[in-house]
Amino acid sequence: YSFMGGGLFCAILGNILIVVSTATDCWMQYRLSGSYAHQGLWRYCMANKCYMQTASIAYWNATRAFMILSGIACFAGVMAGILSFAHFSAFERFSRSFAASILFFISTMFALLAMAIYTGVTLSFLGKRFGDWSFSWSYILGWVAMLMTFFAGIFYMCAHRTYESRRVVGSR
């Protein structure tokens, strides 16, 4: 249970961080016309006023989609992880801890794709457009969320391995 408990903690924290990272407006900050501005996946803010990102730019759409898919996969993994604590005889052939680990690894993959796309485009295009810019805290939360979902997958995979090894030894 300790692996599953650690995995569940990492997963819940990762899911919260994915949602916060995706929803907030501080992925990048820069200096524009003498004042600081910042932008997220959905809005950009200048001079204490925020505006919706109306342009349908492919890398924003891809980053948004992958972050949303990451959050959905992580949430499904959390549900499977919670069910791993219950032992129903009807699900004897189905390992919920293994399913949870796979969902967390899928969530990690989606978050990695989102972060890689945003990083690549920002460094190659936006970084050259703005002289004084930096990644901001929402962006950093996205990377931390990816690590949390990865560690949740590792924990649940260890829990599955531990359970399987006990089951094999017990059946002999």
Beta strands, then each sheet from edge to edge (+ up, - down):
strand 1: 28-32
strand 2: 35-39
strand 3: 43-46
strand 4: 49-52
strand 5: 133-135
sheet 1: 4+ 3- 2+ 1- 5+
end
